[in-house]
């Protein structure tokens, strides 16, 4: 019941002043700056962005409560609190390993083709100069 009241309160705040609801969910970070600028430029995009953040947060929070990995990054959202559904990074990593297995963790942090981020001869002119590839 508390979760429903929290959702209704955030929805009401989002209708009245969207940057405040984003501040409550994300804290003072890039999402708040984006929402404030959208609010100053045009009010409707700010409402849409605020609802997008709150819907993403509550959807991922429900996944974390069920014990399922909440998912990776989302476009236009930089807050770790929203991306993780309110869970800590350690909890999200545990859910990732539970969902995809231990061998997936080693694949998650390595490049799919096995190239390193710094390559001397894999790409480029072949002159031996270091080039950065992401």
MARROMI-198933 format. One record per residue: x negated, z negated, y of N, C-alpha, C, O, CB in turn. Coordinates in steps of 0.05 Angstrom, whole numbers, padded with zeros to 5 digits, always signed. Glycine has a CB too. Example, Ala and Ser with C-alpha at 12.3 -4.5 7.8 and 13.67 -1.06 7.14 Angstrom:
REM residues 2
-00264-00156-00114-00246-00156-00090-00264-00156-00066-00285-00169-00066-00226-00181-00089
-00257-00142-00045-00273-00143-00021-00258-00157+00001-00268-00161+00023-00282-00114-00012
//
This chain:
REM residues 134
-00016+00000-00024+00000+00000+00000-00017+00000+00025-00010+00012+00045+00019-00024+00000
-00041-00014+00024-00058-00015+00047-00069+00013+00053-00072+00021+00076-00082-00034+00042
-00075+00029+00032-00085+00056+00036-00065+00074+00050-00072+00091+00067-00093+00068+00010
-00039+00071+00043-00018+00086+00056-00016+00079+00086-00013+00097+00103+00009+00082+00042
-00017+00054+00092-00015+00045+00120-00039+00055+00135-00037+00064+00158-00014+00014+00122
-00063+00055+00123-00087+00065+00135-00085+00095+00141-00093+00104+00162-00112+00059+00117
-00074+00110+00122-00070+00139+00126-00050+00144+00149-00055+00161+00166-00060+00152+00101
-00028+00130+00149-00008+00134+00170-00019+00127+00197-00014+00141+00217+00018+00117+00164
-00034+00105+00198-00047+00097+00224-00066+00118+00234-00066+00126+00257-00061+00070+00221
-00083+00128+00216-00102+00149+00224-00088+00175+00232-00096+00189+00250-00122+00155+00201
-00066+00182+00218-00051+00206+00225-00039+00203+00253-00039+00222+00268-00029+00211+00204
-00028+00179+00258-00016+00174+00285-00037+00175+00307-00033+00187+00328-00002+00147+00285
-00060+00163+00301-00082+00164+00321-00091+00193+00325-00098+00201+00347-00105+00146+00312
-00092+00208+00303-00100+00236+00305-00081+00252+00322-00089+00270+00337-00103+00248+00278
-00056+00246+00321-00036+00261+00338-00040+00253+00367-00038+00271+00385-00007+00254+00329
-00045+00228+00373-00047+00219+00400-00075+00226+00413-00076+00236+00435-00043+00189+00402
-00096+00220+00398-00123+00224+00408-00142+00229+00385-00153+00211+00374-00133+00200+00425
-00146+00255+00378-00162+00262+00354-00191+00251+00353-00200+00243+00332-00163+00291+00351
-00206+00251+00375-00233+00240+00373-00234+00211+00364-00254+00203+00352-00246+00243+00400
-00214+00195+00370-00214+00167+00361-00211+00166+00330-00224+00149+00318-00191+00152+00374
-00195+00182+00318-00192+00182+00289-00218+00192+00276-00226+00182+00255-00168+00200+00280
-00231+00211+00288-00257+00221+00277-00278+00199+00280-00294+00195+00262-00266+00247+00291
-00277+00184+00302-00296+00162+00306-00292+00140+00285-00311+00129+00274-00293+00150+00334
-00267+00135+00278-00261+00114+00258-00270+00123+00230-00279+00106+00214-00231+00108+00258
-00268+00148+00224-00276+00158+00197-00306+00164+00195-00318+00157+00175-00260+00183+00190
-00317+00176+00215-00345+00186+00213-00365+00168+00227-00388+00168+00220-00346+00213+00225
-00357+00154+00248-00376+00140+00264-00386+00158+00286-00378+00181+00288-00399+00129+00247
-00404+00148+00303-00415+00164+00325-00436+00183+00315-00460+00176+00314-00426+00147+00348
-00428+00207+00307-00448+00227+00298-00439+00255+00307-00422+00258+00324-00451+00226+00267
-00450+00276+00294-00444+00303+00301-00415+00311+00299-00405+00326+00316-00461+00322+00283
-00400+00300+00280-00372+00307+00278-00356+00297+00302-00338+00311+00311-00360+00294+00252
-00363+00274+00312-00350+00264+00336-00356+00281+00361-00338+00287+00377-00358+00235+00342
-00381+00290+00363-00389+00308+00386-00373+00334+00384-00363+00344+00404-00419+00313+00386
-00372+00345+00360-00357+00370+00357-00327+00367+00364-00315+00383+00377-00360+00381+00328
-00315+00345+00354-00287+00340+00359-00282+00335+00389-00261+00344+00399-00277+00317+00342
-00299+00320+00402-00296+00316+00431-00298+00342+00447-00282+00346+00465-00317+00296+00441
-00317+00359+00439-00319+00384+00453-00295+00402+00447-00285+00416+00465-00345+00399+00445
-00285+00402+00423-00260+00417+00417-00236+00406+00433-00219+00421+00442-00254+00416+00387
-00236+00379+00436-00214+00367+00451-00215+00374+00481-00195+00379+00493-00215+00336+00448
-00240+00376+00492-00242+00384+00520-00237+00414+00524-00225+00421+00545-00271+00378+00530
-00244+00430+00505-00239+00459+00508-00210+00467+00503-00198+00481+00518-00257+00475+00489
-00199+00456+00481-00171+00462+00474-00162+00439+00456-00177+00432+00438-00168+00490+00461
-00139+00429+00459-00130+00406+00445-00123+00412+00416-00129+00396+00398-00106+00393+00459
-00111+00435+00410-00101+00441+00383-00125+00443+00363-00122+00432+00341-00086+00467+00383
-00147+00456+00369-00169+00457+00349-00180+00429+00343-00189+00424+00321-00191+00474+00359
-00179+00411+00362-00187+00384+00357-00169+00370+00337-00178+00355+00320-00188+00368+00384
-00143+00374+00340-00124+00363+00320-00129+00374+00292-00129+00359+00273-00095+00369+00329
-00134+00400+00291-00139+00413+00265-00164+00402+00252-00165+00396+00228-00140+00443+00267
-00185+00399+00268-00211+00389+00258-00208+00360+00249-00218+00352+00228-00233+00391+00279
-00193+00344+00264-00188+00316+00257-00172+00313+00231-00179+00297+00214-00174+00301+00279
-00152+00330+00228-00136+00329+00203-00153+00339+00179-00150+00329+00157-00111+00347+00206
-00170+00359+00184-00188+00369+00163-00207+00347+00153-00211+00344+00129-00204+00393+00173
-00218+00332+00172-00236+00311+00165-00221+00289+00150-00231+00279+00129-00250+00299+00190
-00198+00281+00160-00184+00259+00147-00173+00267+00119-00174+00251+00100-00160+00250+00164
-00163+00292+00116-00154+00301+00090-00177+00302+00070-00174+00295+00047-00141+00328+00092
-00200+00312+00079-00224+00313+00062-00233+00285+00053-00239+00281+00030-00247+00328+00076
-00233+00267+00072-00241+00239+00066-00223+00227+00045-00233+00215+00026-00241+00223+00092
-00197+00228+00049-00178+00215+00031-00178+00229+00003-00174+00216-00017-00150+00215+00042
-00181+00256+00003-00183+00270-00023-00207+00261-00039-00206+00256-00063-00183+00300-00018
-00230+00259-00025-00255+00251-00039-00254+00222-00046-00266+00214-00066-00279+00258-00022
-00241+00206-00030-00239+00177-00036-00223+00173-00061-00229+00156-00077-00226+00162-00012
-00202+00189-00064-00186+00187-00089-00202+00196-00113-00199+00184-00134-00160+00205-00086
-00219+00216-00110-00236+00224-00132-00256+00203-00140-00260+00198-00164-00251+00250-00125
-00268+00189-00120-00287+00168-00126-00273+00145-00140-00284+00133-00158-00300+00158-00100
-00248+00138-00132-00234+00116-00145-00227+00123-00174-00226+00105-00191-00208+00110-00130
-00223+00149-00180-00218+00158-00208-00244+00160-00224-00243+00163-00248-00204+00184-00208
-00267+00157-00211-00292+00159-00225-00302+00187-00229-00317+00192-00248-00290+00146-00252
-00295+00205-00211-00303+00233-00212-00321+00239-00188-00317+00228-00167-00278+00252-00212
-00341+00256-00193-00359+00264-00171-00342+00277-00149-00327+00295-00154-00381+00284-00182
-00346+00268-00124-00328+00278-00102-00335+00306-00093-00318+00318-00080-00330+00260-00079
-00358+00317-00099-00364+00344-00091-00387+00345-00071-00396+00324-00061-00340+00358-00080
-00397+00369-00065-00419+00372-00047-00410+00373-00018-00389+00363-00010-00434+00397-00054
-00427+00386-00002-00421+00387+00027-00397+00406+00032-00391+00424+00017-00446+00397+00042
-00385+00402+00055-00362+00418+00064-00370+00430+00091-00385+00418+00107-00336+00401+00066
-00360+00454+00098-00365+00465+00124-00352+00449+00146-00330+00438+00143-00355+00494+00125
-00367+00447+00168-00357+00433+00193-00356+00402+00189-00345+00389+00206-00330+00443+00201
-00367+00391+00168-00368+00362+00164-00396+00354+00158-00408+00363+00138-00348+00353+00141
-00408+00336+00174-00435+00327+00170-00436+00297+00163-00458+00288+00155-00451+00332+00195
-00415+00283+00165-00415+00254+00160-00417+00248+00130-00402+00258+00114-00389+00241+00171
-00437+00231+00123-00440+00223+00095-00416+00207+00086-00409+00208+00062-00466+00207+00092
-00404+00191+00103-00381+00175+00096-00358+00193+00086-00345+00186+00066-00372+00158+00120
-00353+00214+00100-00331+00232+00093-00339+00249+00068-00323+00252+00050-00324+00251+00116
-00363+00259+00067-00372+00276+00045-00372+00259+00019-00365+00270-00002-00400+00287+00050
-00380+00234+00020-00381+00217-00004-00354+00203-00009-00352+00188-00029-00403+00196-00001
-00335+00207+00007-00309+00193+00003-00310+00163+00007-00295+00148-00006-00299+00200-00025
-00328+00154+00024-00331+00126+00030-00349+00111+00011-00354+00087+00014-00304+00113+00028
-00360+00125-00009-00379+00113-00029-00407+00115-00019-00413+00132-00001-00376+00126-00057
-00425+00099-00030-00453+00101-00023-00466+00124-00037-00455+00136-00056-00467+00074-00030
-00490+00131-00028-00505+00153-00041-00511+00147-00070-00511+00165-00087-00530+00159-00025
-00517+00122-00075-00524+00114-00103-00500+00117-00121-00502+00126-00144-00534+00084-00103
-00476+00109-00111-00452+00112-00127-00445+00142-00132-00437+00149-00154-00428+00098-00113
-00449+00158-00111-00444+00187-00115-00464+00199-00135-00456+00216-00151-00446+00202-00087
-00489+00191-00134-00509+00201-00153-00501+00192-00182-00504+00208-00200-00537+00191-00146
-00492+00168-00185-00483+00158-00211-00459+00175-00221-00458+00182-00245-00475+00129-00210
-00440+00181-00203-00417+00197-00211-00425+00226-00218-00414+00238-00236-00396+00197-00189
-00445+00236-00203-00455+00263-00209-00467+00264-00237-00461+00282-00253-00477+00271-00188
-00484+00244-00243-00496+00243-00270-00475+00239-00292-00478+00250-00314-00517+00221-00271
-00455+00223-00286-00433+00219-00305-00417+00244-00310-00410+00250-00333-00415+00196-00296
-00413+00260-00289-00396+00284-00291-00412+00307-00304-00401+00321-00321-00386+00292-00264
-00436+00311-00295-00451+00335-00303-00474+00330-00323-00486+00349-00333-00462+00349-00279
-00480+00305-00329-00500+00298-00348-00528+00294-00336-00533+00302-00313-00502+00320-00369
-00546+00283-00352-00573+00277-00342-00589+00301-00337-00605+00302-00318-00587+00259-00362
-00587+00322-00353-00603+00346-00350-00595+00361-00325-00611+00377-00314-00601+00364-00374
-00571+00357-00315-00562+00370-00290-00577+00360-00266-00581+00374-00246-00532+00367-00286
-00586+00334-00267-00600+00323-00244-00627+00337-00240-00635+00341-00217-00605+00293-00249
-00641+00344-00261-00666+00358-00257-00662+00387-00247-00678+00397-00231-00681+00360-00284
-00640+00399-00254-00634+00426-00244-00624+00425-00215-00628+00444-00200-00613+00440-00261
-00612+00402-00208-00600+00400-00181-00622+00400-00159-00617+00411-00138-00584+00374-00179
-00645+00389-00165-00666+00387-00145-00688+00408-00148-00708+00406-00133-00678+00360-00146
-00685+00427-00166-00706+00447-00169-00694+00474-00161-00669+00478-00162-00717+00448-00197
-00711+00492-00154-00702+00519-00146-00694+00534-00172-00707+00531-00192-00725+00535-00132
-00672+00550-00171-00662+00562-00195-00682+00581-00209-00682+00582-00234-00637+00578-00188
-00698+00596-00194-00717+00614-00206-00744+00601-00212-00761+00614-00223-00721+00638-00189
-00747+00576-00204-00772+00562-00209-00793+00566-00187-00816+00557-00190-00783+00572-00235
-00786+00580-00165-00805+00583-00143-00807+00558-00127-00788+00543-00125-00797+00607-00125
-00830+00553-00116-00832+00530-00098-00824+00538-00070-00821+00562-00065-00861+00519-00098
-00820+00519-00053-00812+00525-00026-00834+00539-00011-00829+00555+00007-00804+00499-00011
-00859+00534-00018-00881+00547-00005-00893+00567-00026-00900+00559-00048-00903+00527+00004
-00894+00591-00018-00903+00611-00037-00925+00628-00025-00924+00636-00002-00880+00629-00046
-00947+00632-00040-00969+00649-00031-00965+00678-00038-00970+00696-00021-00995+00638-00042
-00956+00684-00062-00956+00711-00071-00928+00721-00080-00925+00745-00086-00975+00715-00093
-00909+00703-00083-00883+00711-00094-00868+00731-00076-00856+00750-00085-00865+00687-00099
-00869+00726-00050-00856+00743-00031-00876+00750-00009-00898+00739-00008-00831+00729-00018
-00869+00768+00009-00885+00773+00032-00905+00794+00028-00904+00810+00010-00898+00747+00041
-00925+00794+00046-00945+00816+00048-00966+00814+00026-00980+00833+00021-00958+00816+00075
-00969+00791+00013-00989+00788-00007-01017+00783+00004-01036+00784-00011-00990+00813-00024
-01018+00776+00030-01044+00771+00042-01053+00742+00038-01074+00734+00049-01043+00777+00071
-01038+00726+00023-01046+00699+00017-01037+00679+00038-01042+00655+00035-01075+00697+00014
-01024+00688+00059-01015+00669+00080-00991+00654+00070-00974+00665+00056-01009+00685+00107
-00989+00629+00078-00967+00612+00069-00942+00619+00085-00943+00622+00110-00973+00583+00072
-00920+00623+00072-00895+00629+00084-00874+00609+00074-00876+00601+00051-00886+00658+00079
-00856+00601+00091-00836+00581+00083-00810+00596+00075-00800+00613+00089-00830+00561+00107
-00800+00589+00051-00775+00601+00041-00757+00579+00033-00766+00560+00020-00780+00620+00017
-00732+00581+00040-00712+00561+00032-00696+00571+00009-00678+00556-00001-00695+00553+00055
//
